[in-house]
Amino acid sequence: MFPHSWDLSCWPAEVWPGESKRGRWIVRSYRDELMRHGALSRAGRTLVVLGTGYARWLEQRAANVPGFQANNPSFRVHSSAAHSNID
């Protein structure tokens, strides 16, 4: 369960990615997508993440998991080995 909302500088530890520095990166990288899902708001100069919209955004991105391709070569080796154990 997501909190109703939180200040970008006070990212809740229980919400992925679990820390403000990484949360700020997520918001910078996916700002347009997050806005389309109703996950961002502004109160004065404070950027606020809205839990319901953020949850919708994460759920929408779940469709990307089956075709996941890592750009880290060492991770590809581990992920392909993990996939061979699943089958």
N, C-alpha and C positions, 0 to 999 in steps of 0.2 A: 504494500500500500504506500503510495506516494504522499508526502505532505501536500497540503493545499497549494502552497507557494513558498518560495525562498528567494532571498537576495543572492545575486550571483556571487558576491564576495563571501557568503556564508553557506557554501554548498553542503548539504547534509551528508554525513558519512554513509548513511544507509541507502543513498540514491546513487546509482552508477553515473559517473565514474568515481564518486566517493570523496572528492576533494576539490577545492575551489580552483586550483591551478588547472587541473585537467578539465573541469567544468567550463572554465572560461575558454579553453581551447575548443571544446565541443560547440559552444555558442558562437564563437568566431567562425568556425569552419562550416557550420550548418545553419547559420542565422536565417537564411531565406526559408529553408525547410521548416525550421522550428516556428517561424512566424506563420507559415501556411497552416500549421497544425494548432495554432493558438497557444503556443508554449511560452511566448515571451510578451512581457508588458513593461511599461516604464512608469515609475512613480517618481515624478520630479527627475532627478539625475540618476536615480537608482534603477538598474535593470533587474527585473523580477522574472523568475522562471515559474510558470504555472504548472503544477503537478499533473493535472488532467491532460493538458496539451502535450506535455513532455512524455507522458505514458503513451499517448496516441502515436507520437513520433517514433518512439522505440518500437512499438508494436508494428508499425508500418515497415520499419527497417528489418524486421524479422524475416521478411521474404528474401532478403539478400543472403541469408546464412547458407542455404544449400549450395550456392555457387561461389562460396567464399574462396578467394585466391589471395594469399598473403604476398606482400612484396618483399618479405624478408626470406632469403633463400634457406637459412637454417630452420625457419619455422615451417617452410614448405615440406622439408624432409620429415619433421615431426608430425605435421598435420596429415601427410599422405600415409604415414605409418599408422596413425590413429584411425584413419578411414579404412585401412585394410583390416583392422581388428574388428570393425563394426560389422562388416559384411559377412 
